[in-house]
Amino acid sequence: MEKYSSMVQRLVSLSVKLIAVDFDLTIINIHTHGSWQFTSKALVSRVRPTFKHFLTAALKCSDLHVAVVTQSPQVSLVREVLEKALPDCDTSVIHIRGSDGKWNELKGVSKEGKQQHIESVLRQIEKDQKIKIKSSQVILLDDDEQNISVARSCKMRALQITGDNSLDELLEQR
């Protein structure tokens, strides 16, 4: 667990304020294709252990906001999986943006990658908590190389998740 606290502290020292995380093939080790037919409990077993520890550490840090940014329309399923996978955390503070039509597309924001999702979260945080988070204070954790590339082109930090040990690279972030 100390390793994950160190990852979180490293991000804080780099002025990261928002951790935006993809769901399919990132938090979980499979792709649901937005049409998971089974229970959330069945999906909890697919949550990468590294993400359980990392998200627990991130949620305990008052200096960080956490968001799940997914193309899946199954936002309630994502929420249930997080609640069950992180039983010792207040998962209600996690901002979830999926393709469920519950938030509006933003004018003037790139439709590439996860930019719409992330900007929606940033605006929500600003509106609710009067905290302005800049792009340079966001890190995207995602399996998709294109999403990573778009985030970086928008001045965000990004880390491609390719396996269970990908998070170890957060300790080396500059």
C-alpha positions in Angstrom: 0.0 0.0 0.0 2.9 2.3 0.7 3.9 2.2 -3.0 0.5 3.5 -4.0 0.6 6.3 -1.4 4.0 7.2 -2.9 2.4 7.3 -6.4 -0.3 9.7 -5.2 2.2 11.9 -3.3 4.4 12.0 -6.5 1.4 13.2 -8.5 0.6 15.9 -5.9 4.2 17.0 -6.0 3.8 17.4 -9.7 0.8 19.7 -9.1 -1.7 17.1 -10.4 -5.2 17.9 -9.2 -7.4 15.5 -11.2 -6.8 11.9 -12.0 -9.0 10.9 -14.9 -9.1 7.1 -15.5 -10.6 5.0 -18.2 -12.7 2.0 -17.2 -12.5 -0.8 -19.8 -9.0 -2.3 -20.2 -7.7 0.2 -17.6 -9.5 -0.1 -14.2 -10.7 -3.5 -15.3 -8.7 -6.0 -17.3 -11.3 -6.7 -20.0 -13.5 -4.7 -22.4 -17.3 -4.7 -21.8 -18.0 -2.9 -25.1 -20.6 -1.0 -23.2 -22.9 -3.9 -23.1 -22.1 -6.0 -20.0 -24.9 -8.5 -19.5 -23.8 -9.9 -16.1 -23.8 -8.6 -12.6 -21.5 -5.9 -11.2 -20.2 -8.5 -8.8 -18.9 -10.6 -11.8 -17.1 -7.5 -13.0 -15.5 -6.6 -9.7 -13.3 -9.7 -10.0 -11.9 -8.1 -13.2 -10.8 -4.9 -11.4 -7.0 -4.8 -11.5 -5.6 -5.1 -7.9 -3.2 -2.2 -8.6 -6.1 0.1 -9.4 -7.9 -1.0 -6.2 -4.9 0.1 -4.2 -4.1 3.2 -6.3 -7.7 4.5 -6.3 -8.0 3.9 -2.5 -4.8 6.0 -2.0 -6.0 8.7 -4.4 -9.4 9.0 -2.7 -7.8 9.4 0.7 -5.8 12.4 -0.6 -7.7 15.7 -0.1 -5.6 17.4 -2.7 -6.8 15.2 -5.6 -10.1 14.7 -7.5 -10.8 11.4 -9.2 -12.9 10.9 -12.3 -13.7 7.9 -14.4 -14.0 8.8 -18.1 -15.5 6.1 -20.3 -17.2 5.6 -23.6 -19.5 3.1 -22.0 -23.1 4.1 -21.5 -23.3 1.8 -18.5 -22.5 4.5 -15.9 -24.5 2.9 -13.1 -22.7 -0.4 -13.6 -19.3 1.4 -13.4 -20.5 3.1 -10.2 -21.6 -0.2 -8.7 -18.3 -1.9 -9.6 -16.3 1.0 -8.0 -18.5 0.8 -4.8 -17.9 -3.0 -4.5 -14.3 -2.9 -5.4 -13.5 0.0 -3.0 -15.6 -0.8 0.0 -13.5 1.4 2.4 -13.8 4.5 0.2 -16.4 7.2 -0.4 -16.9 6.4 -4.1 -19.7 9.0 -4.3 -16.9 11.7 -4.8 -15.7 10.0 -8.0 -17.0 12.0 -11.0 -18.1 9.5 -13.7 -18.6 10.6 -17.3 -19.8 8.0 -19.8 -21.8 7.9 -23.0 -25.1 7.9 -21.2 -26.5 11.3 -22.3 -26.6 12.7 -18.8 -24.2 15.5 -19.5 -24.0 18.0 -22.3 -21.4 18.2 -25.1 -19.3 21.3 -24.6 -18.8 23.9 -27.3 -15.2 24.7 -28.2 -13.8 21.5 -26.7 -12.2 18.8 -28.9 -14.4 15.8 -29.5 -11.3 13.6 -29.8 -10.2 11.3 -27.1 -11.6 11.9 -23.6 -11.4 15.7 -23.8 -15.2 16.3 -23.6 -15.4 14.0 -20.6 -12.5 15.6 -18.8 -13.6 19.1 -19.5 -17.1 18.3 -18.2 -15.6 17.1 -14.9 -13.3 20.2 -14.7 -16.3 22.5 -15.1 -18.3 20.6 -12.5 -15.5 20.9 -10.0 -15.2 24.6 -10.7 -19.0 25.1 -10.4 -19.4 23.0 -7.2 -16.2 23.8 -5.4 -14.9 27.0 -6.9 -11.7 25.3 -7.8 -10.1 26.0 -11.2 -8.0 23.1 -12.5 -5.8 23.7 -15.5 -5.1 21.1 -18.2 -1.5 20.8 -17.0 -2.9 19.6 -13.6 -4.7 16.6 -15.1 -3.4 13.1 -15.7 -5.3 10.6 -17.9 -4.7 6.9 -17.3 -6.1 5.0 -20.3 -5.3 1.9 -22.4 -6.0 3.7 -25.7 -2.9 5.2 -27.4 -5.1 7.7 -29.3 -6.7 9.0 -26.1 -3.2 9.3 -24.5 -1.9 11.2 -27.6 -4.9 13.6 -27.6 -4.6 14.3 -23.9 -0.9 15.1 -24.3 -1.6 17.4 -27.2 -4.0 19.3 -24.9 -1.2 19.8 -22.4 -2.3 17.1 -20.0 -0.1 14.4 -18.4 -1.0 10.9 -19.6 0.0 7.3 -18.9 -0.9 4.4 -21.2 -2.1 1.4 -19.2 -0.9 -1.8 -20.9 -1.0 -4.2 -18.0 -1.2 -4.7 -14.2 2.2 -3.0 -13.6 1.7 0.1 -15.8 1.0 2.3 -12.7 4.6 1.8 -11.5 5.6 4.4 -14.1 3.8 7.0 -12.0 6.7 6.9 -9.6 9.0 8.0 -12.5 6.7 10.9 -13.7 8.4 14.2 -14.2 
